[in-house]
Structure formats: structure tokens, C-alpha cells
Amino acid sequence: MTERTVEIEIPLLLPEIENDEDDCLIRLQDGLRNHRGISHVHLQRDVTPVALCVHFNPNLVSLKSVRKLAQKAGSTLSNRYRHERISFRGMDDADEASILRRKLEKLPGMLHADVNYAAGLAFIAYDTKILRPKVIARVMSEMDIQTPGWPSAQEENDHAHAHAHGSAPTFLPHWVQERWTLILAALAGFFLLFGWAGETFFALPSQIALLFLLLSYLSSGYDIAKHAIPGLLKGKFDTDVLMLAASLGAAILGEWTEGAFLLFLFSLGHAGEHYALDRARNAVNDLGKMMPKTALLKKDGQLVEQPVDSLQVGDIVLIRPGDRIPVDGRVIAGASVVDQSPITGESVPVLKNAGADVFAGTINQNASLEVEVARLSQDNTLARVIQMVAEAQSQQSPTQQFTERFTAWFVPSVLVFVLLVIGFPPLVGWMPLRESFYRGMLLLVASSPCALALGTPASVLAGITQAARNGVLIKGGVHLENLGALKVVAFDKTGTLTEGKFSLTDVFLYNDVDEDELLRIAGAVEQSSNHPLAMAIVEVARAKGLSLPTAETLENINGRGVRSKIDGRPVLIGSLRFFREMNSIDLPEEIIQKVAVLEEEGKSTILVYYDGEFLGVLALTDTLRFSAKETMKALKGLGIQKLVMLTGDNEDVARRIGAQIGVADVRAGLLPEDKLNAIRELQEQNGSIAMIGDGVNDAPALATATVGIAMGGAGTAVALETADVALMADDLEKLPFAIGLSRTSRAIIRQNLGISLGVIALLLVTSVFGWLELNWTVVLHEGSSLLVVLNALRLLGYKKA
């Protein structure tokens, strides 16, 4: 017997895997290759989701055994190799993120580590046989970084809770703890102003003025010292230590005002930076607040309030007017208007009646609904969106990758340069050691790349969050930047530029067959298909009350038609091209001419062939999306240079639609592989390209495009999982918003990069030549960090023009 193959979807084996480059996939393949009867194992990346393809000899190992081996290997890997997302607090500087990442990567058993300071998240993958969570938590704790709720042991939770607000004393009210750094900075500023102004303008005794300056020192230096002194004892020399040393030096020299001003500026910069970042982080957390905690469960004729987490698929819940819907499900009784904007970004509420799908987090407005639970709470649309928005922060954008590479060589180079600046001038008699040491300190402050490390992650965090709040899911910084660099957008036709809801317009009968018989045969076969054309035919057949016979297994011939059997007799349904490619079937001239006439009228045609003869032709039309023309116009206004339609429909239909909406480049009669080749050709000619479709039928083209965009992500799990960007509503108007937001994000990322590098360059020059005092160096350094974060936060207010 010849070799056989089986494809097993990766999410069934390793549900935690987020991309097809994960090391666990290599281990999975290696684990299967050593088994008797398995000759070859590889990943099938041109299908969605990615599948594991196993070649095996059925004489040596059965198909059932192969599946069991794969499932066992996946289960072993899932149990041994963990992928974790850790929320952390207590990191004071952006450059600490790279320090922590390097420390985590050095741990035995750590497979991957990434730390996002802007989002306050660490992403790790590790071998549980070698590395324990407590060891990871200890490494983070040694850097005074807390991980509330991770690991889940009670003592870790208690420890994390005690440090939830950094250095704020736990006996203080909660609102004070939350605003601790801002309160200290404000107090420091007040004491500084009172002491300096009182002595300078109001003849305040110097001893009283000094007391206020000391209070300013204590207020602004408290948080800095709490972080810097333990770090210094562990050999950690950072900007906090430098600021503390400089302010103490100023006090020793009698320059109390200068030292207090330095600490005040530094603490104010940090407080503002943390406050601004918290705004972006809270915008993500607000998505989670939309999830109700309880639901009214109908049980034995009674209404019982139950935790949403305890609900099972098939349970019935009652949704009262004004309530947030707690589950993904289907309406089984009632009719009401539902505000879906929290999930899909739709501005107009949608009518929901029996049979309609509803999503957790949306708001029922004017009548009670009974909803059957379709997904568990952890699998519903809102939960997946929240998870994907968080995971998007782990994927570095091209600019983030550049800044990390730049910082990797820049910081060590500057440290060497600082030693030269301190030691070389006194050796050759250019300046005394005290002055050269001061300039070295200036140089250290100047070269700290905080703004550089903050600018891009903060922009990505704000951009992805604003997109999610408006019904667009962008799955990483790389896709955010790529979407903003697009020159070409390619569209699938059916369901994207058109509604995808066909109506039957013409029935052409052949061979003395009546219309009911033609629809009965076509409907029997097409009821097993989810293609829009097939569903339209089945709907007409059922509306006429026809009894549909049972068809045997449906075989789909991609982009051409379907093959089946009824009562043991073959049925073929498909396009004219489908039958032309079958040399064994003669096409009657009358049918060819009729198809030509119908297609010239802009209709899609389907030929029905049963038991050796043609029964006739069905013609259908699709409705153009009302927003399609305006969307094309908006995209051109955003700078998109080329719009392309890729469709499997006939050329007359495609060109008619293209002319209506303003798309000149129309490529019709394409099979899925032809669409894939068209995307590759357009990429070679134009560079960056996006492909937008339904996320299912055009998976290869979506995967190959620079950015794959799926329509209607809220309705289909496949679209959410496969695309780089998902428009949660089935709304084409969200596309200009997504591209406009990404273009603005890309511009802000570049602005932040320019600000960061510009300020670093300026401060390096002024430090070497001693043109700026330490206070002004701190002003520019902290100011640039705060500026890039505030610049990034502009994205949270982005609206479509």
C-alpha cells in the first residue's frame, strides 16, 4: 500500500501557540519523526489554520494511531512547555525592560522572553521541567518589579498586593495610593516654590527656606531613593542613582535650591510619564470591564443569577432591557435593538430577533431577549478580542526592532565614552577631575535612551487599543505599521464589495425539465455548502416548499463547482468554465448562448447537470454594498495608489461592479490559486499590499499579502484567527478608519523616533562641551520621555475624518 498523509490543525494539538514560528512546533515535529511508520512530518502553512502534515505507511501504523501520537505529543508539549503573559508593576524606566528581558533569557529553561514596558506586560515561554514560575518571579522581584496574581500561589498574591502601588504606604486610602507619585511631585513643587520664592522675594529667613527645601528633597526623593538605593546595593547603576547622587552633591556644595529643583523635575517627569501610560493601559482594561460577571439563567422555569463563568453551551439566559449581554449566543425568543458598538464599532444599533447572533459586552436596549449560549465565557468574541489586543503587544513593530538594535550597541558605546570624558581630560591637563566628572554625569543623563525605548511601544499600545475600541482588531505592531505603509489594496468581490446575499433572477429550463425539479436537485446538493450562491438556491427551494432529497458526500472543486450524487446518480453543479474543463461532457450551444446573455446582464450563472443530462441554468445577482463607492473614494484620499478587485466571477459582472464603485483594475474568473498569484505579482510591482476578504475562502491570498484583512470578525472565529487585521463589523467603512489610524500611528512613531534621537544627539553635544547645567539636561531628558508618551496618547482620540 502506498504512503498516505493526514493533516491535523495545530490549534487542536497546541492551543496556546500564537504563530507558526514557535519553537514548540519544531519539538512537535521532532517528537513524531522518530515513530515507526512515520516517514515525514512538516507544517502545511498554505492552509488556515496552519496544519501538521504527517506522511505515514498504513501497513506499519494506522491513521487512528497517527492521530493519537500527534495528540499525545501535543499534550506532552502543552504540559511541559508553558507560554505565559505576565502583568507587572513597579518598573520605573523604559530601559529596564531590555535589562529584564536579558535576565529572563539567561535563565536555564527559558525559551523566549519579551518585555513591553508601555503595556506593562511580559511574555515568556519556558520548560517547566527546568524552570519554575517562582524563579521567574524572584528575578523580577529582585528588580523591584511586582507581578500581581502571578504565580498563583497565595503567598505570591499577598506579596504582590502589598506592592500594588509601588512605594505608597499601605495604610493610606486607595485613591491616595493610586496617585502617590503625582501627589509627591506636587508637594515637592510646592515646597520648592515656597522656599525659593520666600527667600528671594519675601525676606524669608534662610533657615525656614532651607526647611522647605529639605521637605522638597524628601517629597521628590522618597520614591527615587526607594528604588535607587536597593538597586545600588545590588550593583545596579541607573538614572535614579545618578539623580540622587547629583542632588546630594548639590546639597554638599550648598546648592540646595538647584538640588531640590533637579529632584522635582525628575519626579514630575516620571509621574507624568506613568500617568500617561496608565491612561493607555486603562483603555485596554476598559475592554474587560464590558464583560458582565453574572447572568440570569432560566432553570426549571425559574430565573437564577449565575456567574457567567459557570454557564455552559446550550444554557438559556434572559437579557433585560438596558443590560449588557453576558454571552455569545443566538436569540431564541424576543426582539430588541442591540448596541453592538463595544464589539463591532457600529454607530447604529441593530435589530435582533429569533435566530440572530448576539455578542457578549453589547447592550440590549428596548425589550427582553432569551438567548441560547453558543460559546463558553473564555471563548466568546469579547474575551478573544481582549486576549488578542494584549498579545498584540508582544509582537514588535519594525521600528521597535530598530530601536532595540540601536540601543544594544549605543549604551555600551556611551559608557566607554563616559569613562574617556571623565578620565582623559585631567590626564592631559584640559580640565580638573571635578569638572570632567560633572560632564561625565551630564553625559550619562543625556545618553539614557528612555524616550527612545518608550516612543514606539506607547504608540503601538495606543493605536491598537483605539482600533479595538472602534471595532478593528489589529494583531501587532508590525501589522499596525504595515497597514500605514500600504500603496495597494486588493478586494475579494462577493461578501466584501457586495453584500454576499444573492437573489435568484432567472431560471432557464432545458430537456423539458420543470422548474421545481431543477430547484429540487440543485437545492439537495447545495444545502451541504456554505457558499452564498448555494445558500440563495436552497432558500428559494425551501420557500417553494420543495422536499429536498438527501445528496451523498459533497465534493467541492475549488472556484469551479461541486460534485455529488442523488439516488446513486451523479450531479454536477458549477460555472460554464467548470463544464468546459470536462472533456467528457458536451455543452449544448443553446446553454452556452443563454449563459452569455445572462452574464452580459451582470448576473452570475450556475449550470445543473444530473444523471447524464443538463437540467438548466440558474441566474443570480448580488447587491452592491451601499458604502463601497464612498469607501473607494476615501481610500484614494488617504493615499492608496491602486485599488484592485480579485474575483472568481465572470468578467462582465466584475467589470460592471468595478465601474460602479471606481475600481479600474478588475481581475475576474480567478481560482484561489490565481488570486494568490495575483497578490504575489502586485507585491512585486508595488511593494506593500493588503488583501481584504471574508477570512475563509481566500485564506492563501490573505496569508500572502503584506496585511490580510478579514470582514465580519465578530461573526466568524476563523476570520478572527486567520487575518492580521479583522473588521469586527461586516462594514466596509471601517477600512478607511483602520488605514487612517495606522497612517497616523506610523507618523507618530516616526515623530517620536525623531524627538528621541534628536534630544539624545543634542544632549550628547551639550554634555561634552558643558553648555548645559545638569538641571536643564534633566529637563530635556525627562521632557522628551513625557513628550513621546503624550504624543502617542493622541491616538486614543483618533477619529475618522
KAVEN-V454789 format. One record per backbone hydrogen bond with DSSP energy under -0.5 kcal/mol. NH is the residue of the N-H (numbers start at 1). CO is the residue of the C=O. If there is no record, write none. Layout:
# KAVEN-V454789
<<NH,CO> <NH,CO>>
This chain:
# KAVEN-V454789
<<4,56> <6,54> <8,52> <10,50> <12,9> <13,9> <13,10> <14,10> <17,14> <22,19> <25,22> <26,22> <26,23> <27,23> <28,24> <29,25> <30,26> <31,27> <32,28> <32,29> <33,29> <34,30> <35,32> <38,35> <39,37> <39,55> <40,55> <42,53> <44,51> <45,43> <47,44> <51,44> <52,8> <53,42> <53,51> <54,6> <54,52> <55,40> <55,53> <56,4> <56,54> <57,37> <58,56> <60,57> <61,57> <66,62> <67,63> <68,64> <69,65> <70,66> <71,67> <72,68> <73,69> <74,70> <75,71> <76,72> <77,73> <78,74> <79,75> <80,76> <81,77> <82,80> <82,126> <84,82> <84,124> <86,84> <86,122> <87,85> <88,120> <89,146> <92,90> <96,93> <97,94> <98,94> <99,95> <100,96> <101,97> <102,98> <103,99> <104,100> <105,101> <106,102> <107,104> <110,107> <111,109> <111,125> <112,125> <114,123> <116,121> <117,115> <120,116> <121,116> <122,86> <123,114> <124,84> <125,112> <126,82> <127,109> <128,80> <128,126> <130,127> <131,127> <135,132> <136,132> <137,133> <138,134> <139,135> <140,136> <141,137> <142,138> <143,139> <143,140> <144,141> <145,140> <146,89> <146,144> <150,147> <157,153> <158,154> <159,155> <160,156> <161,157> <162,158> <163,159> <163,160> <164,161> <166,163> <168,165> <172,169> <176,173> <177,173> <178,174> <179,175> <180,177> <183,179> <184,180> <185,181> <186,182> <187,183> <188,184> <189,185> <190,186> <191,187> <192,188> <193,189> <194,190> <195,191> <196,192> <197,193> <198,194> <199,195> <200,196> <201,197> <202,197> <202,198> <204,198> <209,205> <210,206> <211,207> <212,208> <213,209> <214,210> <215,211> <216,212> <217,213> <218,214> <219,215> <220,216> <221,217> <222,218> <224,220> <225,221> <226,222> <227,223> <228,224> <229,225> <231,227> <232,228> <233,229> <234,230> <235,232> <236,231> <237,235> <238,236> <242,238> <243,239> <244,240> <245,241> <246,242> <247,243> <248,244> <249,245> <250,246> <251,247> <252,248> <253,249> <254,251> <255,250> <256,254> <259,255> <260,256> <261,257> <262,258> <263,259> <264,260> <265,261> <266,262> <267,263> <268,264> <269,265> <270,266> <271,267> <272,268> <273,269> <274,270> <275,271> <276,272> <277,273> <278,274> <279,275> <280,276> <281,277> <282,278> <283,279> <284,280> <285,281> <286,282> <287,283> <287,284> <288,284> <288,285> <289,285> <290,286> <290,287> <291,288> <292,290> <295,306> <296,318> <297,295> <297,304> <298,316> <299,297> <299,302> <302,299> <304,297> <304,302> <306,295> <306,304> <308,293> <310,307> <311,308> <314,373> <315,312> <317,371> <318,296> <319,369> <320,318> <322,364> <323,320> <325,362> <329,327> <329,358> <330,372> <331,356> <332,370> <333,370> <336,352> <338,350> <339,363> <340,338> <343,340> <344,340> <345,340> <345,341> <350,338> <352,336> <355,331> <356,353> <358,329> <361,325> <362,359> <363,339> <364,323> <364,362> <365,337> <366,337> <369,319> <370,333> <371,317> <371,369> <372,330> <373,315> <373,371> <374,328> <375,328> <379,376> <380,376> <380,377> <384,380> <385,381> <386,382> <387,383> <388,384> <389,385> <390,386> <391,387> <392,388> <393,389> <393,390> <394,391> <395,392> <396,394> <401,397> <402,398> <403,399> <404,400> <405,401> <406,402> <407,403> <408,404> <409,405> <409,406> <410,406> <411,407> <413,409> <414,410> <415,411> <416,412> <417,413> <418,414> <419,415> <420,416> <421,417> <422,418> <423,419> <424,420> <425,420> <427,423> <428,424> <429,425> <430,425> <431,425> <436,432> <437,433> <438,434> <439,435> <440,436> <441,437> <442,438> <443,439> <444,440> <445,441> <446,442> <447,443> <448,444> <448,445> <449,447> <450,448> <453,449> <454,450> <455,451> <456,452> <458,454> <459,455> <460,456> <461,457> <462,458> <463,459> <464,460> <465,461> <466,462> <467,463> <468,464> <469,465> <470,466> <470,467> <471,468> <472,467> <473,726> <474,472> <475,473> <475,724> <477,392> <477,395> <480,476> <481,477> <482,478> <483,479> <484,480> <485,481> <485,482> <486,483> <487,688> <488,688> <489,642> <490,690> <491,644> <492,692> <493,646> <496,493> <497,492> <497,493> <498,493> <499,623> <502,500> <503,621> <505,619> <506,619> <508,617> <509,507> <510,615> <513,510> <518,514> <519,515> <520,516> <521,517> <522,518> <523,519> <524,520> <525,521> <526,522> <527,523> <528,525> <529,526> <535,531> <536,532> <537,533> <538,534> <539,535> <540,536> <541,537> <542,538> <543,539> <544,540> <545,542> <546,541> <548,546> <549,547> <551,524> <551,549> <552,565> <555,563> <556,554> <557,555> <557,561> <558,556> <560,557> <561,557> <562,573> <563,555> <564,571> <566,569> <567,550> <569,566> <571,564> <572,609> <573,562> <574,607> <575,560> <579,575> <580,576> <581,577> <582,579> <583,581> <585,582> <588,586> <592,588> <593,589> <594,590> <595,591> <596,592> <597,593> <598,594> <599,595> <600,596> <601,597> <602,599> <603,598> <604,620> <606,618> <607,574> <608,616> <609,572> <610,613> <611,570> <613,610> <615,608> <616,608> <617,508> <618,606> <619,506> <620,604> <621,503> <625,497> <628,625> <631,627> <632,628> <633,629> <634,630> <635,631> <636,632> <637,633> <638,634> <639,636> <640,635> <641,487> <642,487> <644,489> <645,665> <646,491> <646,644> <647,645> <647,667> <654,650> <655,651> <656,652> <657,653> <658,654> <659,655> <660,656> <661,657> <662,658> <663,658> <664,662> <665,643> <666,664> <667,645> <667,665> <668,666> <669,649> <670,647> <674,671> <675,671> <676,672> <677,673> <678,674> <679,675> <680,676> <681,677> <682,678> <683,679> <684,680> <685,681> <686,682> <687,683> <690,488> <691,707> <692,490> <693,709> <699,696> <702,698> <703,699> <704,700> <705,701> <706,689> <707,689> <709,691> <709,707> <710,725> <711,693> <712,727> <712,729> <713,727> <714,728> <715,712> <716,712> <720,716> <721,717> <722,718> <723,719> <724,708> <725,708> <726,473> <727,710> <728,471> <728,726> <729,344> <729,471> <731,729> <734,731> <735,732> <737,733> <738,734> <739,735> <740,736> <741,737> <742,738> <743,739> <744,740> <745,741> <746,742> <747,743> <748,744> <749,745> <750,746> <751,747> <752,748> <753,749> <754,750> <755,751> <756,752> <757,753> <758,754> <759,755> <760,756> <761,757> <762,758> <763,759> <764,760> <765,761> <766,762> <767,763> <768,764> <769,765> <770,766> <771,766> <772,766> <777,773> <778,774> <779,775> <780,776> <781,777> <782,778> <783,779> <784,780> <785,781> <786,782> <787,783> <788,784> <789,785> <790,786> <791,787> <792,788> <793,789> <794,790> <794,791> <795,792> <796,793> <797,794> <798,795>>
